[in-house]
Amino acid sequence: MAAVDGKVVRGSRTGTAAVIQLLAAMEHHGVVLAQQQIASKSNEIPSFQPLLDTLELIGTLLITDAVHTQHDHGTY
């Protein structure tokens, strides 16, 4: 079982830099399997499949939040 979720890095916004967002896949016990930075002025939807492409997911139950209720994500 693995969970995918995006988070904003607290305190990462400065006067000259946008906030840093990360998308991560984690095991149930809290082990991070993969993580990548989301492009500025974007969201986690376009980063979903590239993140999962780095993992071996055969036989894995994948848990996501509602933002990933996209047809392409469900068929991935």
N, C-alpha and C positions, 0 to 999 in steps of 0.2 A: 504494500500500500504506500502511495506517495501523495503528497499534497503540493499544489502549485498556488502561489500567492505573490502578489506584488506589494511592495512597501516603499514608503518614502523615507529616506535617511534623515532622521531628525537632526536639525541644526545644519543641514548641508546648503541651505539657501544663503547666499551672501548678496551684497549690493551689486556685484558684477556677474554672479553665476546663478544659474537656475538650480532648482532643487534636484537632487539626485534620486532617481527611482530605480529599484532593483526588482527583478522577478526571480524567484527561487523555487526549486523543487526540493522537498524535504521528505525524509522517511518519517514514519509515525513516532519514532523515538527522538526526533530532533536533529538527525544527521542531514546536513545539506548535501544533496546529490549533485546539484548544478545551480549556478546563479549567473545572471548577466545583467548589465545595466541597460535600462530602457532609454531609447533615444530621447533627447530633450524635445519638448513639444509633441510628444507622442503618448501612448498609453501601453498597457501590458498586452493588449490583443495581438498586435503584430509580432510581439516577441515570444509568444506562446510556442508555436511550432519550432522555431529555431532553438529554443531552450531544450525542448523535448527531443530534438534530433540528436542531441549529445548523449542521450541515455538509452540503455537497453530496457525496454518496458514490457516485454513479452510476459504475460501472466501477472501484470501489475494493475491493481485497482488505482485509478487516478482520481483524486478529489480536487475540485476547483471551486472558486466562488462564482457567483451569478454572472459576473462580467464575461465569463468564458462559455456562456450558453449560446455559442455560435455554431452554426451548422458545420463549418469546416473543422472546428475543434472537436465536435462530437464524432465525426467520421475519421479523425486522425487516428 
